[in-house]
Amino acid sequence: MKTKDWEDIEPVWQEYAKEQFGAGARDGAHQVKGGRKRIRKPAFELEMDGEGMPLLPDITDTKLEEKKA
Protein backbone atom coordinates (compact mmCIF):
# COMPACT_ATOMS: atom_id res chain seq x y z
CA MET A 1 0.00 0.00 0.00
CA LYS A 2 1.40 3.35 -1.02
CA THR A 3 1.18 6.20 1.51
CA LYS A 4 1.68 9.94 1.20
CA ASP A 5 4.14 12.01 3.14
CA TRP A 6 2.75 13.77 6.20
CA GLU A 7 4.14 17.09 4.93
CA ASP A 8 1.61 17.03 2.08
CA ILE A 9 -1.33 16.38 4.38
CA GLU A 10 -0.35 18.53 7.37
CA PRO A 11 -1.44 21.98 6.07
CA VAL A 12 -4.90 20.67 5.19
CA TRP A 13 -5.14 18.91 8.53
CA GLN A 14 -4.07 22.02 10.45
CA GLU A 15 -6.73 24.09 8.69
CA TYR A 16 -9.37 21.50 9.55
CA ALA A 17 -8.21 21.31 13.18
CA LYS A 18 -8.35 25.10 13.53
CA GLU A 19 -11.92 25.17 12.19
CA GLN A 20 -13.05 22.38 14.51
CA PHE A 21 -11.13 23.09 17.70
CA GLY A 22 -10.12 26.76 17.51
CA ALA A 23 -6.88 28.49 16.61
CA GLY A 24 -4.95 27.68 19.81
CA ALA A 25 -5.94 24.04 20.07
CA ARG A 26 -2.55 22.74 18.98
CA ASP A 27 -0.62 24.48 21.76
CA GLY A 28 -3.25 23.72 24.39
CA ALA A 29 -4.52 27.27 24.82
CA HIS A 30 -8.20 26.61 24.07
CA GLN A 31 -8.69 23.05 25.19
CA VAL A 32 -12.02 22.19 26.73
CA LYS A 33 -11.90 20.95 30.28
CA GLY A 34 -13.03 17.34 30.65
CA GLY A 35 -16.13 16.22 32.47
CA ARG A 36 -16.33 14.83 35.96
CA LYS A 37 -16.09 11.12 36.55
CA ARG A 38 -18.85 9.56 38.60
CA ILE A 39 -17.89 7.56 41.63
CA ARG A 40 -19.55 4.17 41.43
CA LYS A 41 -21.65 3.09 44.34
CA PRO A 42 -21.00 -0.47 45.45
CA ALA A 43 -23.68 -2.96 44.45
CA PHE A 44 -23.96 -4.11 48.07
CA GLU A 45 -22.18 -3.58 51.35
CA LEU A 46 -19.86 -6.23 52.80
CA GLU A 47 -18.94 -6.55 56.45
CA MET A 48 -15.33 -5.79 57.33
CA ASP A 49 -13.03 -7.77 59.59
CA GLY A 50 -10.72 -6.27 62.19
CA GLU A 51 -8.06 -5.48 59.58
CA GLY A 52 -10.47 -3.71 57.24
CA MET A 53 -10.71 -6.56 54.75
CA PRO A 54 -14.17 -7.44 53.40
CA LEU A 55 -15.79 -10.65 54.60
CA LEU A 56 -17.54 -12.74 51.98
CA PRO A 57 -20.93 -14.07 53.09
CA ASP A 58 -21.35 -17.83 53.46
CA ILE A 59 -23.78 -18.86 50.69
CA THR A 60 -23.24 -22.61 50.79
CA ASP A 61 -26.64 -23.22 52.44
CA THR A 62 -28.49 -20.58 50.40
CA LYS A 63 -31.09 -21.80 47.93
CA LEU A 64 -30.80 -20.89 44.25
CA GLU A 65 -33.88 -18.65 44.27
CA GLU A 66 -32.41 -16.60 47.13
CA LYS A 67 -29.11 -16.24 45.28
CA LYS A 68 -30.88 -14.81 42.24
CA ALA A 69 -32.67 -12.14 44.26
C-alpha distance (Angstrom), angle and dihedral (degrees) to the residues before:
residue distance angle dihedral
M1 . . .
K2 3.77 . .
T3 3.82 117.6 .
K4 3.79 132.5 -166.9
D5 3.76 126.1 -122.3
W6 3.79 115.6 -97.1
E7 3.82 90.3 -127.1
D8 3.81 89.5 68.5
I9 3.79 93.7 50.7
E10 3.81 100.4 37.4
P11 3.84 99.6 79.9
V12 3.80 91.5 51.5
W13 3.78 90.9 45.6
Q14 3.81 92.7 49.1
E15 3.80 90.9 51.8
Y16 3.80 90.5 50.4
A17 3.81 92.2 47.1
K18 3.81 91.6 50.7
E19 3.81 91.2 51.6
Q20 3.80 92.8 48.3
F21 3.79 103.0 36.9
G22 3.80 105.9 20.6
A23 3.79 132.7 -100.8
G24 3.82 97.7 -73.9
A25 3.78 97.4 44.7
R26 3.79 94.4 106.1
D27 3.81 95.1 57.7
G28 3.80 93.5 40.7
A29 3.80 97.0 -109.6
H30 3.82 97.9 124.0
Q31 3.76 103.5 29.3
V32 3.77 116.9 144.7
K33 3.77 115.4 -119.3
G34 3.80 113.3 -115.0
G35 3.76 125.1 -113.3
R36 3.76 126.9 -99.8
K37 3.76 120.4 -91.0
R38 3.77 116.6 -127.3
I39 3.76 118.2 -125.5
R40 3.78 108.9 -127.9
K41 3.74 117.6 -125.6
P42 3.79 113.7 -134.3
A43 3.80 114.8 -104.7
F44 3.80 89.9 -127.3
E45 3.77 138.8 -7.9
L46 3.81 121.4 -103.8
E47 3.78 125.1 -157.3
M48 3.80 115.9 -112.4
D49 3.78 127.8 -134.8
G50 3.79 125.0 -136.2
E51 3.80 92.1 -82.0
G52 3.80 94.4 50.9
M53 3.80 95.4 -104.2
P54 3.81 117.5 136.7
L55 3.79 117.9 -107.8
L56 3.78 116.6 -137.5
P57 3.80 114.0 -135.9
D58 3.81 118.3 -114.9
I59 3.82 105.4 -112.3
T60 3.79 99.1 165.9
D61 3.83 92.6 106.8
T62 3.82 95.1 39.2
K63 3.79 117.4 112.4
L64 3.80 120.2 -122.6
E65 3.81 94.2 -112.2
E66 3.81 90.4 55.2
K67 3.80 91.1 49.6
K68 3.79 91.3 54.6
A69 3.80 93.4 52.8
